[in-house]
Amino acid sequence: MTQQKTIIVTGASQGIGAATAKAFLARGYNVVGTSRNISKSTGLTASDRLLLVDGDIGDAATAAKVVAAAVQRFGGIDGLVNNAGIFVGKAFTDFTAQDFQNLVHTNLEGYLYITQLVVKQMLEQKRGGSVVGVTTTLLSNPVAGMNCAVSMMTKGGIEGATANLAIEYAKDHIRFNLVAPGIVDTPMHKDNPKDFLKTLAPMGTISSSEQIAEGIVYLTEAQQVTGETLAVGGGAQRGRW
């Protein structure tokens, strides 16, 4: 009998994270979802295959709690989706030290601590695994007027880490990939005009959270894909239009 697989999804209380958790549940995975107050989320309800863990993923103690809970409840970890992240948009010279610290805390520390612990667990299990991060098409294709350089410093850090980790753990069959959304219909954009947002992709569309989750599921299960960035943004990673 094939062992049921277990995946951790960070930032899982809403948007892409919640859609990703649901997508994996639908495919028969055990899921551990985490965010600051995920136990109060209206989108996810704990069950025998869905464990919800509250905490700030940028804190090492939260990462340890999430991984320990996954192993205790489900016996191991096969995948990690590093979805938790924040975005700050403003002119470069207006970014404050606090903005930078907040971005590093969630986007980089939130990736680092839990990924280290998950990789250690996967190495012990000796059955490989998958780590998927979430970045943005703005890294490869900046848009005039969407000023977010300091936010991109942190997303670029995840991109560089992913490329290097893919090689470092290739022989262990632990794969590292990224999904790069464009504009997604999430609570982050609830106050932005939809007509404007549609101009930010050549297809003239806005992605749903479920469409981003499809890309994450693909990378998690694609056994020969590692070190890749999959853009899911209607072509927004390609030039001007």
N, C-alpha and C positions, 0 to 999 in steps of 0.2 A: 504493500500500500504506500502510495506517495505521501510524504509528510506535507501537511497543510502549511502553506507559506505564511510568514508574518512580516508585515511592513509597518514602519513608523512614518507618520506624516506630521511635520511641524507646521504651525500656523493653520491648524485644521478647522478652526471654528466657523469660518465663512469663506466665501469666494472660491478661489482655486483649490485651497486646502480641503474644504468640505467636499467639493466635487470630486477631488482625488480620492479621499477616504471612501466615498460612496462607490466610486468606480472599482476600487479594489475589493470592497465588500461584495459587490455584484459578481466579481470573478472568483469568489470563494476564499479570499485571503482573510487571515486574522489581521486586524488593524489596530494600531495604537495611535490615537490622535492626541496632539498636545497643543495648547496655547495658554495664554495667561489665565483665562477664565472659561476654558472649554466645557467644564461641567455645567455651565449655565447656558451653553449654546442651544439655540432653538432648532438648529439644522441637523444636529447629530444626537442620537440617543444611545447610551451605553447598552451593550448586549453581550451575549456570550462570546461573540467574535469581535466586538468593538470595545476597547478599553480607552477611557478618557483620562488624561493626566494634566492637571493644572500646573502652570509655572512659566516663568520667564526663560525662554530657551537660551538667551544670552548668558545665563548664569550656569556655571559648571555644575552646581548642585542639582539644578533642574534636569540637565542632560543625564546625569547619573541616575536620577529618580526614574526618568522615562525608560532608559535602557534596562534598568533592574526590573521595572514593572513588566516590560515586554518579555524578558527571559523567564521571570517567575510565572506569569500567566500562561504564556504560549510556548515556552521551552527553547526559544531561539529567535534569531532575527535574520531575515533574508533580504530585506530591502529597506532603504531610507529615502524619504523625499524631503529634502531641505527646502521647504516652501516658505517658511517664515521670513518676512523681510519688510522693511519700511522704505519709503521713497520720500525724499524732500526735494522739491523743485523751487529754485530761486537763483538769482544772479550769483555767480561764483564769489564775488566780493562781499555778498551778504550772508554767506554761510558762517555760522558761529561755531565756536569750539564745542558748544553743547550739541549743535546739530551733528557735528562730526562724531562726537562720542556716542550719540544715540545710534547713528548709522553703523558704526563699527560694532557696537554692542549687539545689535540684532542681526545685522547682515553677515558679519564676519565671526564674532564669537558664537553667534547662534548656529553657525555652520561648523565651526572648529570643534567645540567640545563634544557635541553629540556624534559627529562623524568619527572622531578618534575612538570613542567608546564602541560604536557600532562596528568599526573595522576590527578592533580587538576581538569582539565577539565572533565576527565572521571568520577570522583567522583560527580561532579555537574550534569552530564548527567544521572547518575544512570542506565546505561545500560551495564556496564562492558567494556572490551576492551582488547587489546593485545599489548605487548611491546616485540619485538624480537631484540636481540643484535647479533652482528657478532664477533666471537672469532676465534680460530684456533685449529686444532688438535695438534699443538706443545705444547699446555698446558698440555695435558695428555700423549703425546708421543713425547718427544724431540728427535731430530735427531742429531747424532754426526756430527760436522762440521757446523751445522746451528746455529751459536751462536747469541742468541737474548734474553738473560735472562731479561734485563731491559724492553724490549718491553713486555715480558710475565708478568712482574710485573703489568703492566697496564691492560692487558687482563685478568689476574687472578682477578683483582679488580672487573671487570665487572661480572665475573663468580660468585664471592662471593655475590655481590649485587643482582644478579638475583635470587639466591637461597633464599635469605632473603626477597626480595620484593615479591616473589611468595607466601610466607606465610603471609606477612604483609597485602597484599591486596586480599587474597583468598576469603574472605567473600564478597568482593565488585565485585567479578568475573572479576578482572583485572589480566590477566595472563602474566607472565614473562618467556621467554624462550630464548635459544641461538642456533644459527647455528654455527657449527665449520667446516669451510672448510679446506681442505688440500691445495694442490697447485691448483690454478685456473688460467685459461688462460685469464689474464687481462693485461693492460698496465704495471703493476708493474713488470711483468716477461718477457716483450718483448725482453729483451737482454739476457735472460738466455737460455742455450741450452735445447731444449725440451727433448732430450734423457735422460739427467741427471734428469730433473724434473719428468719424468715418473718413475724413480727408487724410488721416495719418497712415493709411495703408493703401497701396495701389489697387487692391480689390474693392476698396470702398466699404469695407465691412468691419464690424467689431466682433472679436472672438467671444464666445461664451466660456465660462469656467470649465464646462464639460469638455469643450474642444481642447483646452489646454491639458486637462486630465487625460484625454486620449493619448496625447504625446508622451506624457509621463508614464502611462501604462506601457506604451510601446517600448520605450527605452529600458524600463525595468525588466521586460521580458525578452528583449532582443539580445540573445546570448553572444553574438559576435560584434556588438556595437559598444565601443568604449572610447572615451576621449572626444566625444562629439557634442556639438551644440545643434539642437533641432529647433529651428525658428518656426513658431506657430503664430503668425501675425499677418496673414494675408499678403505676404511679400514685402513687409515693411523693412526687412533686412537688406533690400536691394535698391540702392541708388535713389534718385529723385523721380517724381512722377507728376 
